[in-house]
Amino acid sequence: MSVMSIRINDDKRKTLKVIASIEGKSMGSIVSELIEDYISENKQKIRELSERENLNDIMKMSKEAFREWDNDEDEVYNKL
């Protein structure tokens, strides 16, 4: 399993922590569930793109989305 850091404002983090506590879940498990839902909802987009375009072109498109994690602060996660 990989580790990912996200930046979230303090108020949202506190609210998530309260909700997680009420539901008896960890904040990480809630975020993981939300990511799974998002991926499930958007898998069709990837299928449609892969039918029309080369998969390498799709990966190039996503490179820009991951640029924000390409920094010294998050470099530690590359070694895990």
RADARA-V670712 format. One record per backbone hydrogen bond with DSSP energy under -1.0 kcal/mol. NH is the residue of the N-H (numbers start at 1). CO is the residue of the C=O. If there is no record, write none. Layout:
[[NH	CO] [NH	CO]]
This chain:
[[13	9] [14	10] [15	11] [16	12] [17	13] [18	14] [19	15] [20	16] [21	17] [22	18] [23	19] [25	20] [30	26] [31	27] [32	28] [33	29] [34	30] [35	31] [36	32] [37	33] [38	34] [39	35] [40	36] [41	37] [42	38] [43	39] [46	42] [47	43] [48	44] [49	45] [50	46] [51	47] [52	48] [53	49] [58	54] [59	55] [60	56] [61	57] [62	58] [63	59] [66	62] [69	66] [70	67] [71	69] [77	74] [78	75] [79	76]]
